[in-house]
Amino acid sequence: MKLKTLSSGLIALIPCAALAGQAPLSVSDALFAKPEAAALSPPDRTEIAAQLPMRLQAGELVSNAPGCAGQPIHSIVAIADMNLDGVPEVLVQAGNACTSGMTGATVWLFSKRPDGRWQEYLNVAAIDFKVLASRVQGWNELGLAGRSECVGVWQHSSDRFVFSRAIHPDGRPCKP
């Protein structure tokens, strides 16, 4: 995996074909590199990976979604404390045209609940994502790019993220 700092300030973990010359042993190994993902314990990484529709085949991530099983998928993982509770949230972008349609990728957001379990807060097809500076209910909003010029803004609502509005990349309102 390669560590990449995105323009939004997030740290992204970009999977390589092999880790230090050897194939990963699990989906968790393929998604999360060490020491870059040190904020997440091995059990946390394993729990998040188990909630994603992918598996490891010959050292590469592939889909296990019905109708798309075995097809290679590409992934990016970003870690950010979106609710300022001191525990990082995990954003995973992964997919292909079969699993995610024309966008080619889906974005998942996971947050650790008070009971210590990881919960999926978002599962939306999107080409790109950005954690926005704007906040609702103590959480950063999330910008998700799709197939139009508009960026969908998603915000926290109880136990999930919901669509709020569409904006142009410069922040002006946009009608998709």
C-alpha positions in Angstrom: 0.0 0.0 0.0 1.1 3.5 -0.6 0.3 6.4 1.8 -1.1 9.4 0.0 -2.3 12.7 1.6 -5.4 13.9 -0.3 -6.1 17.6 -1.0 -8.8 17.4 1.7 -6.1 16.6 4.3 -7.3 12.9 4.7 -4.7 10.2 4.7 -5.5 7.6 2.1 -4.1 4.1 1.9 -3.7 3.1 -1.7 -3.4 -0.7 -2.2 -0.5 -2.0 -4.4 -0.4 -5.3 -6.2 1.7 -6.7 -3.4 2.7 -5.6 0.1 6.5 -5.6 0.5 6.9 -8.2 -2.2 4.3 -10.6 -0.8 0.6 -11.0 -1.4 -1.8 -9.9 1.4 -3.2 -12.7 3.5 -6.7 -11.2 4.1 -9.1 -8.5 2.9 -8.1 -6.6 6.0 -4.4 -6.8 5.0 -5.2 -5.7 1.5 -7.2 -2.7 2.6 -5.1 -1.4 5.6 -1.4 -1.0 5.6 0.9 -0.8 8.6 2.0 1.5 10.2 -0.2 4.0 8.3 -3.4 2.5 9.8 -2.0 2.3 13.3 -5.1 4.3 14.5 -7.1 1.1 13.8 -6.4 -2.1 15.8 -6.1 -5.4 13.8 -9.6 -6.5 15.2 -11.1 -3.1 14.0 -9.6 -3.6 10.6 -10.9 -7.1 10.4 -14.4 -6.1 11.5 -14.6 -3.3 8.9 -13.3 -5.6 6.1 -15.9 -8.2 7.0 -18.7 -5.8 6.3 -17.6 -5.0 2.8 -18.7 -7.1 -0.3 -15.2 -8.3 -1.2 -12.8 -11.1 -0.7 -9.3 -12.0 -1.5 -8.5 -14.1 -4.6 -4.9 -14.9 -5.5 -3.7 -11.9 -3.4 -6.0 -9.4 -5.1 -9.3 -7.9 -3.9 -12.3 -9.1 -5.8 -16.0 -8.6 -5.5 -18.2 -11.2 -3.8 -21.4 -9.3 -4.7 -24.0 -11.4 -6.5 -23.6 -11.2 -10.3 -20.1 -9.6 -9.9 -18.3 -12.3 -7.9 -14.6 -12.7 -8.7 -14.3 -9.4 -10.6 -11.3 -7.3 -9.5 -12.0 -4.2 -7.5 -9.9 -1.2 -6.7 -9.9 0.5 -3.3 -8.9 3.5 -1.4 -9.2 3.9 2.4 -9.2 7.2 4.3 -9.2 7.8 8.0 -10.6 10.9 9.6 -12.3 11.9 12.9 -15.5 13.3 11.4 -17.4 13.7 14.7 -14.4 14.9 16.8 -14.9 12.1 19.4 -11.2 11.2 19.3 -12.0 7.9 17.4 -11.3 8.0 13.7 -14.0 7.1 11.2 -13.1 5.0 8.2 -14.0 5.8 4.6 -13.6 3.0 2.0 -14.0 3.6 -1.7 -14.0 0.5 -3.8 -15.7 -1.2 -6.7 -15.9 -1.5 -10.4 -18.5 -1.0 -13.1 -20.3 -4.2 -12.2 -20.6 -3.5 -8.5 -21.1 0.2 -8.6 -22.5 1.0 -12.0 -21.2 3.8 -14.3 -19.5 5.5 -11.3 -17.2 2.5 -10.9 -16.9 2.9 -7.2 -18.9 2.9 -4.0 -18.1 4.8 -0.8 -18.7 3.3 2.6 -18.4 5.2 5.9 -17.8 3.3 9.1 -17.9 4.7 12.7 -17.2 3.0 16.0 -20.3 2.8 18.2 -20.2 3.3 22.0 -20.4 -0.5 22.4 -17.1 -0.9 20.4 -18.7 -2.3 17.2 -18.2 -0.7 13.8 -21.4 0.5 12.1 -21.9 1.3 8.4 -23.2 4.9 8.2 -23.1 5.2 4.4 -23.0 3.0 1.3 -23.4 5.1 -1.9 -22.1 4.8 -5.5 -19.7 7.7 -6.0 -16.7 8.5 -8.2 -15.0 10.6 -5.5 -15.5 11.8 -1.9 -14.3 14.7 0.3 -14.8 15.4 3.9 -16.2 18.9 4.0 -15.5 21.6 6.6 -19.3 22.2 7.2 -20.8 20.3 10.1 -24.3 19.0 11.0 -25.1 17.3 14.4 -21.4 17.4 15.3 -20.3 15.6 12.2 -18.5 16.8 9.1 -20.6 16.7 5.9 -19.4 14.5 3.1 -19.3 15.5 -0.5 -19.8 12.7 -3.0 -19.2 13.2 -6.7 -21.3 11.2 -9.2 -21.8 11.3 -12.9 -23.1 14.9 -13.1 -21.3 18.2 -12.5 -23.1 18.4 -9.2 -21.6 17.1 -5.9 -24.0 15.5 -3.5 -23.7 16.7 0.1 -24.5 14.0 2.6 -25.0 14.7 6.3 -25.3 12.9 9.6 -28.8 12.0 10.7 -29.2 9.7 13.7 -27.4 6.5 12.8 -26.6 7.1 9.1 -25.7 9.7 6.5 -28.5 11.0 4.3 -28.5 13.1 1.1 -28.9 16.8 1.9 -28.4 18.9 -1.2 -26.4 19.2 -4.4 -23.7 21.8 -5.0 -21.2 22.8 -7.7 -17.6 22.1 -6.8 -17.3 25.8 -5.9 -20.1 25.5 -3.4 -23.0 27.2 -5.3 -26.3 25.3 -5.4 -26.7 22.9 -8.2 -29.6 21.1 -9.8 -28.7 17.6 -11.1 
